[in-house]
Amino acid sequence: MKISEIISELEVLAPRAYAEGFDNTGLLIGDATTEVSGILVTLDSLESVVDEAIETNCNLIVSFHPIVFSGLKKITGKNYVERVVLKAIKNDIAIYAIHTALDNSFNGVNAGICDRLKLTNRKILIPQKGTIKKLITYAPLSEAEALRQVLFEAGAGSIGNYKECSFSLEGTGTYKGNEDSNPVVGKKHELTTAEETQINVTFPKHLESAVIKALHASHSYEEVAYEVLNLENTNQHIGMGMVGTLETPMEEAAFLTFLKKQMNAQVVRHSKFRNKTIKTVAVLGGSGAFAIDAAKGSGADVFITADLKYHDFYKAENELLMADIGHYESEQFTKELLHTFLSKKSSNFAPALPQGRVVLSKINTNPISYF
């Protein structure tokens, strides 16, 4: 089992195509062709975590946060980032970071918070733009149905809870081949008319390569006519944050007590009580001040996030309750999410990667202590 195969599974859960532009996700250290001896799952790749990987014979660390975030001009071991890179390389340990790709996944970080709070009726708080594409192509009438099926198998035609969605039109196509052409229908230098079907399907942008490859591989024409368009349609399965509903509405103080317990938070910093019942909850793991307006616009009664500054709390403007539970606290269960996912997938890898070789890090990487 190679590292590249593990990465392929991770990118089903959280395709890198949806990571934020500022982020540094993917394989940061190591060779993707290396055979995997074991996987250590962690929130942060620290020196102590690399030591743990060595002790547990894991040569791949799957980390939520990237240890290398911006460019390194030198690697001399003078800071914690450089020391991690040096130790990992010396011990042939690869590091893969998933970060905002998992933040933007419908089954990622924010879904984990919703699970802890038992929220139902979930939807994305800030849908990511430009995630849906549309393919328009043309095929002979007799080949249209087979081509549709090939495109569906490549992942095209899925819309929300529906699969194999398409729209077709019949019409007449024309073409004239030059001296180097080899037309399936018609002859060189002759204007040919053919009864064709126009096929329209949408697909998520991370599948574009697979969809176009399938199109070319299955089409009978020498030159395949097609268009790929970027759509502005809202995609409710990719984006930052999540909004859900409590099973049982709570008063504000009771909800904060519940929140603190469920998220193992040492303290909850919050805006002034509004003396209103909490029912609709918006969440965003990590630093979420940028989503305050979106949370207010969603109709949420409370917005749970981290790293709010002094003036951020004023932005509540009595429209919702804001609760800062801490950066680590909001993301701490992410490594359990990744461990569970990889452990289930490891059954597909056996005997190359037995179940026991997916290890959950025992190290608490929270850099903040409370007095």
C-alpha positions in Angstrom: 0.0 0.0 0.0 1.6 3.2 -1.2 1.1 6.7 0.3 -0.5 7.8 -2.9 -3.3 5.3 -2.4 -4.0 6.6 1.1 -4.1 10.2 -0.3 -6.6 9.1 -2.9 -9.0 7.9 -0.2 -8.5 11.1 1.9 -9.3 13.2 -1.2 -12.6 11.4 -1.6 -13.5 12.7 1.9 -12.0 16.1 1.3 -10.9 16.9 -2.3 -8.0 19.3 -2.4 -9.8 21.2 -5.1 -11.9 22.8 -2.4 -9.1 23.9 -0.1 -8.8 27.7 0.3 -6.3 29.4 -1.9 -4.3 30.7 1.0 -3.8 27.2 2.5 -1.1 24.6 2.1 -2.7 21.2 1.9 -1.6 17.8 0.5 1.7 15.8 0.8 4.1 18.3 2.4 7.0 15.9 3.1 7.8 12.6 1.6 7.5 10.5 -1.5 4.0 9.4 -2.6 5.3 6.1 -4.0 6.6 5.0 -0.6 5.1 1.8 0.9 3.1 2.6 4.1 4.0 0.9 7.3 1.4 2.7 9.4 -0.6 5.9 9.6 -0.5 8.3 12.6 -3.5 10.7 12.7 -3.0 14.0 14.5 -4.3 17.6 14.7 -0.8 19.1 14.5 2.5 17.8 13.3 4.9 18.6 16.2 8.3 17.1 17.1 6.6 15.0 19.7 4.2 13.7 17.1 7.0 12.7 14.8 8.6 10.9 17.8 5.3 9.1 18.3 5.3 8.1 14.7 8.8 6.7 15.0 7.8 4.8 18.2 4.6 3.3 16.6 6.3 2.5 13.3 4.1 4.8 11.3 5.8 6.4 8.3 2.8 8.5 7.3 1.4 11.3 9.5 -2.0 12.6 8.5 -2.4 16.0 10.1 -5.2 18.4 10.1 -3.0 21.6 10.3 -0.1 22.0 7.8 3.3 22.2 9.6 4.6 24.2 6.6 2.2 27.0 5.9 4.3 29.5 4.0 7.6 29.1 2.2 10.8 28.1 4.0 13.9 29.9 2.9 16.2 27.7 5.0 15.9 24.5 7.1 18.4 24.8 9.9 16.4 23.6 12.9 16.2 27.0 14.6 12.4 26.9 15.0 9.7 24.3 15.6 8.7 24.1 12.0 12.2 23.5 10.7 12.9 20.9 13.4 9.8 19.0 12.5 10.8 19.0 8.8 14.3 17.9 9.5 13.3 15.1 11.9 10.6 13.8 9.5 13.0 13.7 6.6 15.8 12.0 8.6 13.4 9.3 9.7 11.6 8.8 6.3 8.3 10.0 7.6 5.8 11.6 5.3 3.4 14.3 6.4 0.0 15.0 4.7 -2.1 18.0 5.7 -5.8 18.2 5.0 -6.9 21.4 6.7 -9.3 23.6 4.7 -10.2 20.9 2.3 -11.8 19.1 5.3 -13.2 22.4 6.6 -15.1 22.7 3.3 -16.3 19.1 3.3 -19.9 18.4 4.1 -18.7 15.5 6.3 -15.7 17.4 7.7 -14.8 19.6 10.7 -18.1 21.3 11.1 -20.1 18.2 10.7 -18.0 16.8 13.6 -19.2 19.8 15.7 -22.8 19.2 14.7 -22.4 15.6 15.7 -21.2 16.6 19.1 -24.2 19.0 19.5 -26.7 16.6 18.0 -27.8 19.1 15.4 -30.2 18.1 12.6 -31.4 19.7 9.3 -27.8 20.7 8.5 -26.8 22.9 5.7 -23.6 24.8 4.7 -23.2 28.3 6.2 -21.1 29.8 3.4 -21.3 27.7 0.2 -18.0 27.9 -1.8 -18.5 29.5 -5.1 -17.4 28.1 -8.5 -17.6 24.4 -7.4 -20.1 23.3 -10.1 -19.3 22.8 -13.7 -21.4 21.9 -16.7 -20.4 19.7 -19.7 -22.2 20.2 -23.1 -21.2 17.6 -25.7 -22.6 16.0 -28.8 -23.0 12.4 -29.9 -24.6 10.4 -32.7 -28.2 9.4 -31.8 -27.3 5.8 -31.5 -24.4 6.4 -29.1 -26.1 9.0 -26.8 -27.4 6.6 -24.1 -24.1 4.7 -23.8 -22.2 8.0 -23.5 -24.5 9.3 -20.8 -23.9 6.2 -18.8 -20.1 6.6 -19.1 -20.4 10.2 -17.9 -22.6 9.1 -15.0 -20.0 6.5 -14.0 -17.3 9.2 -14.0 -19.3 11.2 -11.5 -21.3 13.6 -13.7 -25.0 14.1 -13.3 -25.3 14.2 -9.5 -27.4 17.0 -8.1 -28.0 16.9 -4.3 -30.0 13.7 -3.5 -30.3 12.8 -7.2 -28.1 10.9 -9.6 -27.9 10.3 -13.3 -29.3 13.8 -14.1 -29.0 15.1 -17.6 -30.8 17.0 -20.3 -30.7 16.2 -24.0 -31.7 17.8 -27.3 -31.7 16.3 -30.8 -30.5 18.3 -33.8 -28.3 18.3 -36.8 -24.5 18.7 -36.7 -22.2 19.6 -39.6 -18.5 19.3 -40.2 -16.0 19.1 -43.0 -12.6 17.3 -42.5 -9.3 18.4 -43.9 -6.6 16.2 -45.5 -5.4 14.9 -42.2 -8.8 14.0 -40.9 -10.3 10.5 -40.5 -14.0 11.0 -40.0 -16.1 8.1 -38.6 -19.1 9.3 -40.7 -18.5 11.0 -44.0 -15.4 11.7 -46.1 -12.5 14.1 -46.2 -13.2 17.5 -47.7 -16.9 16.8 -47.9 -19.5 18.7 -45.8 -21.2 16.1 -43.7 -24.5 16.4 -41.8 -25.3 14.0 -38.9 -28.2 13.6 -36.6 -26.9 14.1 -33.1 -27.9 14.4 -29.5 -26.7 17.3 -27.4 -26.0 16.0 -23.8 -25.9 18.4 -20.8 -24.6 17.2 -17.4 -23.2 19.0 -14.4 -20.4 17.8 -12.2 -18.3 18.9 -9.2 -15.1 20.7 -10.3 -12.7 18.2 -8.8 -14.0 15.5 -11.2 -13.4 17.5 -14.3 -10.3 15.5 -15.4 -12.1 12.2 -14.9 -15.2 13.3 -16.7 -13.3 14.7 -19.7 -11.1 11.6 -19.8 -14.2 9.3 -19.9 -15.8 11.5 -22.6 -12.8 11.1 -24.9 -12.3 7.4 -24.1 -15.8 6.4 -25.0 -16.7 8.8 -27.9 -16.4 7.5 -31.4 -15.6 10.8 -33.1 -11.9 11.6 -34.0 -12.5 15.2 -32.7 -14.9 15.4 -29.8 -16.9 18.6 -29.6 -17.6 19.8 -26.1 -17.8 22.8 -23.8 -17.1 23.1 -20.1 -18.8 26.0 -18.3 -18.4 27.3 -14.7 -21.8 27.7 -13.0 -22.7 30.1 -10.2 -25.3 27.8 -8.8 -25.1 27.3 -5.0 -23.6 24.0 -3.9 -25.0 23.1 -0.5 -22.5 20.3 0.0 -19.2 22.3 -0.1 -18.3 25.3 1.9 -17.3 26.8 5.3 -19.4 26.4 8.4 -22.7 24.7 9.0 -26.1 25.5 10.4 -28.3 23.0 12.1 -31.2 22.6 14.6 -31.2 21.5 18.2 -33.3 18.5 19.0 -34.7 20.4 22.0 -34.5 24.2 22.2 -32.6 25.5 25.3 -32.3 28.7 27.3 -29.0 30.5 26.6 -27.2 29.6 29.9 -28.3 26.0 29.7 -27.1 25.8 26.1 -23.6 27.3 27.0 -23.3 24.7 29.7 -24.2 22.0 27.2 -21.8 23.4 24.7 -19.0 23.5 27.2 -19.5 19.9 28.2 -19.9 18.5 24.7 -16.9 20.3 23.3 -14.7 19.8 26.3 -14.1 23.5 26.5 -12.3 25.0 29.5 -14.1 28.3 29.0 -16.7 29.8 26.7 -16.3 33.5 25.8 -19.7 34.9 24.7 -21.5 38.1 23.8 -24.4 39.4 25.9 -27.4 37.2 26.5 -30.4 38.1 24.4 -32.8 36.3 26.7 -34.1 34.2 23.8 -34.3 30.5 23.3 -31.6 28.7 21.3 -32.8 26.5 18.6 -30.9 27.2 15.3 -27.1 26.9 15.7 -24.4 28.1 13.3 -20.9 26.6 13.8 -17.5 27.2 12.2 -14.4 25.4 13.5 -11.2 27.4 13.9 -11.0 31.2 13.3 -14.5 32.2 12.2 -14.9 36.0 12.7 -15.2 36.3 8.9 -18.5 34.4 9.1 -20.3 36.6 11.6 -22.5 38.3 9.0 -23.3 34.9 7.4 -24.3 33.5 10.7 -26.6 36.5 11.3 -28.0 36.1 7.9 -28.7 32.4 8.4 -31.2 33.1 11.1 -29.1 31.3 13.7 -29.7 32.0 17.4 -26.1 31.3 18.3 -22.8 31.3 16.4 -20.1 29.0 17.7 -16.5 29.5 16.6 -13.1 30.5 17.9 -10.5 33.3 17.9 -13.0 36.2 18.2 -11.3 39.5 19.0 -12.7 42.2 21.4 -14.5 44.2 18.7 -15.9 41.1 17.0 -18.3 40.6 19.9 -19.9 44.0 19.2 -20.9 42.6 15.8 -23.5 40.4 17.4 -25.6 43.6 17.7 -28.2 41.6 19.7 -29.1 39.6 16.5 -27.6 36.4 17.8 -25.4 35.0 20.7 -21.8 34.5 19.8 -19.7 31.8 21.6 -16.0 31.5 21.3 -14.9 28.0 22.6 -11.3 28.2 21.6 -9.4 27.2 18.4 -8.2 23.8 19.6 -11.5 23.0 21.3 -13.4 23.6 18.1 -11.2 21.3 16.0 -10.0 18.7 18.6 -12.4 16.0 17.5 -11.2 16.2 13.9 -8.4 13.7 14.4 -11.0 11.2 15.7 -13.1 11.9 12.5 -10.0 11.2 10.3 -9.0 8.1 12.4 -12.5 6.6 12.1 -12.6 7.3 8.3 -9.1 5.7 7.7 -9.8 2.8 10.0 -12.9 1.9 8.0 -11.1 2.3 4.8 -8.2 0.2 6.0 -10.3 -2.9 5.6 -10.0 -2.2 1.9 -6.2 -2.1 2.2 -5.7 -5.4 4.1 -3.4 -7.2 4.3 -1.3 -4.3 3.0 -2.4 -2.1 5.9 -4.1 -4.0 8.7 -6.7 -2.2 10.9 -4.2 -1.8 13.7 -1.8 0.3 11.6 -4.1 3.4 11.7 -3.0 5.0 15.0 -4.7 7.8 16.8 -2.1 10.2 18.3 -2.2 10.4 22.0 -0.5 13.7 22.2 -2.5 16.8 23.1 -1.2 19.5 20.7 -3.1 22.4 22.2 -0.6 25.3 22.7 -2.8 27.1 25.1 -3.1 26.4 28.8 -5.7 27.7 31.3 -5.0 28.9 34.8 
